[in-house]
């Protein structure tokens, strides 16, 4: 790192648990962020600002006026633009040292497989169970950690899945019932800072996984209730009948 980089990242390099080694691990990392709405916006921006070397940002949607209440990677001038392109510009404006690859098509099939396989960490900032299940399946298939977040109304949650393949629970261990109904803020509403809190926690968990600065939420689900400002941690276990990870061999 040159002097400018050392100055840019000096506040986190000063942390004894982090140091230059942690910064170099971030610089060498590739993180896939899927969904660039309320969760993915702050997650992508903090990962970029912190110095993740390569961000792959995926969203096939375009910016609408109703997004601007909470999706802070986008502004008025971005209305009608692809969210992946708008988020790329926001990240690059914060940190031009970060390589950013925007993907504007739906992530599925071989494209999903290639991107998950290439990533060190996958951040799930999507808003449907179908998308989350597909991401989880790919992460289990390629042994990649998944940082999943969700927020609605005045509540949010974040968890780390498949951190230790064959030992840690996957996302489907939490939601075995595929018939689980999707809810979105389109129907039920969301208070803007809730997604900011959860998205920032997702970025934090990804950084912890990459650098080892602190233990991540391995097999744990952090629940946040803004009404009471209460944080709770739920311990999760691998489901022996999970259709995705039950047959995954334990890591040596």
C-alpha positions as CSV (number, residue, x, y, z in Angstrom):
1,X,0.0,0.0,0.0
2,X,1.2,3.5,-0.8
3,X,1.0,6.5,1.6
4,X,-2.4,7.6,0.3
5,X,-3.9,4.2,1.0
6,X,-2.4,4.0,4.4
7,X,-3.9,7.4,5.2
8,X,-7.3,6.5,3.7
9,X,-7.6,3.3,5.8
10,X,-5.6,4.5,8.8
11,X,-8.6,4.5,11.3
12,X,-9.2,0.8,10.8
13,X,-5.5,-0.1,10.4
14,X,-5.0,1.4,13.9
15,X,-7.1,-1.4,15.4
16,X,-4.7,-3.9,16.8
17,X,-7.0,-6.8,15.8
18,X,-7.0,-5.5,12.2
19,X,-3.7,-3.8,11.2
20,X,-2.2,-3.7,7.8
21,X,-2.7,-7.4,7.4
22,X,-6.5,-7.0,7.7
23,X,-6.4,-4.2,5.2
24,X,-4.4,-6.3,2.7
25,X,-6.9,-9.2,3.1
26,X,-9.7,-6.8,2.3
27,X,-7.9,-5.5,-0.8
28,X,-7.4,-9.1,-2.0
29,X,-11.1,-10.0,-1.5
30,X,-13.9,-10.3,-3.9
31,X,-17.5,-9.8,-2.5
32,X,-20.7,-10.4,-4.4
33,X,-23.6,-8.2,-3.3
34,X,-27.0,-9.3,-4.7
35,X,-29.7,-6.7,-4.4
36,X,-28.9,-3.0,-4.3
37,X,-32.0,-1.7,-2.6
38,X,-32.3,-0.7,1.1
39,X,-30.0,-3.4,2.4
40,X,-27.5,-3.6,-0.5
41,X,-27.0,0.1,-0.8
42,X,-25.3,0.7,2.6
43,X,-23.7,-2.8,2.5
44,X,-22.0,-2.0,-0.8
45,X,-21.0,1.5,0.1
46,X,-19.4,0.5,3.4
47,X,-17.6,-2.5,1.8
48,X,-16.3,-0.1,-0.8
49,X,-15.3,2.6,1.6
50,X,-13.5,0.0,3.8
51,X,-11.4,-1.1,0.9
52,X,-12.7,-4.4,-0.4
53,X,-10.6,-4.9,-3.6
54,X,-13.4,-6.1,-5.9
55,X,-17.1,-5.7,-5.5
56,X,-19.6,-7.4,-7.8
57,X,-22.9,-5.6,-7.6
58,X,-26.0,-7.3,-9.0
59,X,-29.5,-5.9,-9.4
60,X,-31.8,-6.2,-12.5
61,X,-34.1,-3.4,-11.3
62,X,-34.2,0.3,-12.1
63,X,-34.3,3.3,-9.7
64,X,-37.8,4.6,-8.9
65,X,-38.8,7.6,-6.8
66,X,-40.2,5.5,-4.0
67,X,-36.7,3.9,-3.6
68,X,-35.0,7.1,-2.5
69,X,-36.5,7.1,1.0
70,X,-34.2,4.3,2.0
71,X,-31.9,3.2,-0.9
72,X,-29.0,5.6,-0.2
73,X,-26.8,4.5,-3.1
74,X,-29.2,6.2,-5.5
75,X,-30.3,9.8,-6.0
76,X,-32.8,11.9,-8.0
77,X,-30.5,12.0,-11.0
78,X,-30.5,8.2,-11.1
79,X,-34.2,7.8,-11.7
80,X,-34.7,5.2,-14.4
81,X,-31.1,4.0,-14.3
82,X,-30.1,0.5,-13.5
83,X,-29.5,0.2,-9.8
84,X,-26.3,-1.8,-10.4
85,X,-24.9,1.1,-12.4
86,X,-26.0,3.8,-9.9
87,X,-24.6,1.8,-7.0
88,X,-21.3,1.4,-8.9
89,X,-21.0,5.1,-9.3
90,X,-21.8,5.7,-5.6
91,X,-19.1,3.3,-4.5
92,X,-16.5,4.6,-6.9
93,X,-17.2,8.2,-5.8
94,X,-16.4,7.1,-2.2
95,X,-13.4,5.0,-3.2
96,X,-12.0,4.9,-6.7
97,X,-9.4,2.3,-5.7
98,X,-12.1,-0.4,-5.6
99,X,-12.8,-2.4,-8.7
100,X,-16.6,-2.6,-9.2
101,X,-18.3,-4.9,-11.6
102,X,-22.0,-4.1,-12.1
103,X,-24.3,-6.9,-13.3
104,X,-27.8,-5.7,-14.5
105,X,-29.3,-9.1,-15.4
106,X,-31.1,-11.6,-13.2
107,X,-28.5,-13.8,-11.4
108,X,-29.4,-17.3,-12.2
109,X,-28.1,-20.5,-13.9
110,X,-24.5,-20.5,-15.0
111,X,-24.1,-16.8,-14.3
112,X,-25.1,-17.3,-10.7
113,X,-22.8,-20.3,-10.4
114,X,-19.8,-18.4,-11.9
115,X,-20.2,-15.4,-9.7
116,X,-20.7,-17.3,-6.4
117,X,-17.8,-19.6,-7.2
118,X,-15.5,-16.5,-7.8
119,X,-16.6,-14.7,-4.6
120,X,-15.0,-14.9,-1.2
121,X,-18.2,-13.8,0.5
122,X,-21.7,-13.5,-0.8
123,X,-24.0,-10.8,0.6
124,X,-27.7,-11.6,0.2
125,X,-29.6,-8.3,0.1
126,X,-32.5,-9.6,-1.9
127,X,-36.2,-9.3,-1.0
128,X,-37.7,-12.7,-1.9
129,X,-37.4,-16.2,-0.6
130,X,-36.9,-17.6,-4.1
131,X,-33.8,-15.4,-4.7
132,X,-32.5,-16.3,-1.2
133,X,-33.0,-20.0,-1.7
134,X,-31.1,-19.9,-5.1
135,X,-28.2,-18.0,-3.6
136,X,-28.0,-20.3,-0.6
137,X,-28.0,-23.4,-2.9
138,X,-25.1,-21.9,-4.9
139,X,-23.2,-21.0,-1.7
140,X,-23.5,-24.5,-0.4
141,X,-22.5,-26.0,-3.7
142,X,-19.3,-24.0,-3.9
143,X,-18.6,-23.8,-0.1
144,X,-19.0,-20.0,0.2
145,X,-20.1,-18.1,3.2
146,X,-23.5,-16.3,2.9
147,X,-24.3,-13.1,4.8
148,X,-28.1,-12.8,4.7
149,X,-30.2,-9.8,5.8
150,X,-33.9,-8.9,5.9
151,X,-35.9,-6.0,7.1
152,X,-39.5,-5.1,7.2
153,X,-41.7,-2.6,9.2
154,X,-39.6,-1.9,12.3
155,X,-37.7,-5.1,12.5
156,X,-34.7,-6.7,10.9
157,X,-32.4,-9.7,11.0
158,X,-28.9,-10.7,9.8
159,X,-27.1,-14.0,9.9
160,X,-24.1,-15.8,8.5
161,X,-24.7,-19.2,6.9
162,X,-22.4,-21.9,5.5
163,X,-19.4,-20.4,7.1
164,X,-17.9,-23.8,7.8
165,X,-19.3,-26.1,5.0
166,X,-20.7,-29.3,6.4
167,X,-20.8,-27.9,10.0
168,X,-22.6,-24.5,9.9
169,X,-26.3,-24.3,9.0
170,X,-27.3,-23.0,5.6
171,X,-30.2,-20.6,5.0
172,X,-32.6,-23.4,4.2
173,X,-32.0,-24.9,7.7
174,X,-33.8,-21.8,9.0
175,X,-36.6,-21.9,6.5
176,X,-37.3,-25.5,5.6
177,X,-40.9,-24.7,4.4
178,X,-40.7,-23.6,0.8
179,X,-44.3,-22.4,1.1
180,X,-43.2,-19.5,3.4
181,X,-45.0,-16.4,2.2
182,X,-42.9,-13.5,1.0
183,X,-43.6,-10.1,2.5
184,X,-42.1,-6.9,1.2
185,X,-42.1,-3.2,2.2
186,X,-44.3,-2.6,-0.9
187,X,-47.2,-4.2,1.1
188,X,-46.2,-3.6,4.7
189,X,-43.9,-0.6,4.8
190,X,-40.4,0.0,6.2
191,X,-38.9,2.8,8.3
192,X,-35.8,4.0,6.4
193,X,-33.1,3.6,9.0
194,X,-34.0,-0.1,9.6
195,X,-32.5,-1.2,6.3
196,X,-29.5,1.0,7.0
197,X,-28.8,-0.7,10.3
198,X,-29.2,-4.2,8.8
199,X,-27.2,-3.4,5.7
200,X,-24.3,-2.0,7.7
201,X,-24.4,-5.1,9.9
202,X,-24.1,-7.2,6.7
203,X,-21.1,-5.3,5.7
204,X,-19.6,-5.7,9.1
205,X,-20.1,-9.5,9.0
206,X,-18.5,-9.7,5.6
207,X,-15.5,-7.7,6.8
208,X,-15.2,-10.0,9.9
209,X,-15.2,-13.1,7.7
210,X,-12.6,-11.7,5.3
211,X,-10.2,-10.3,7.9
212,X,-10.8,-12.3,11.1
213,X,-11.0,-9.1,13.1
214,X,-13.7,-10.7,15.2
215,X,-15.9,-13.8,15.2
216,X,-18.8,-13.6,12.7
217,X,-22.4,-14.7,13.4
218,X,-21.6,-18.3,12.5
219,X,-24.8,-20.2,12.8
220,X,-26.5,-17.3,14.6
221,X,-29.3,-15.0,13.7
222,X,-29.3,-11.5,15.0
223,X,-32.8,-10.1,15.5
224,X,-33.4,-6.3,15.8
225,X,-36.6,-4.6,17.0
226,X,-36.6,-0.9,16.6
227,X,-39.7,-0.4,18.8
228,X,-37.7,-1.4,21.9
229,X,-34.2,-1.1,20.5
230,X,-33.7,-4.7,21.4
231,X,-31.1,-7.0,19.9
232,X,-31.3,-10.7,20.4
233,X,-29.2,-13.6,19.0
234,X,-30.9,-16.9,18.1
235,X,-28.6,-19.9,17.9
236,X,-29.2,-22.0,14.8
237,X,-28.4,-25.7,14.1
238,X,-28.0,-27.6,10.9
239,X,-31.3,-29.3,10.1
240,X,-30.8,-33.0,9.6
241,X,-33.5,-33.1,6.9
242,X,-32.4,-29.9,5.1
243,X,-32.8,-30.5,1.4
244,X,-29.8,-28.4,0.6
245,X,-27.0,-29.0,3.0
246,X,-27.9,-32.3,4.8
247,X,-25.7,-34.3,2.5
248,X,-22.8,-31.9,2.6
249,X,-19.7,-33.6,4.0
250,X,-18.2,-32.0,7.1
251,X,-15.2,-29.9,6.5
252,X,-11.9,-31.4,7.6
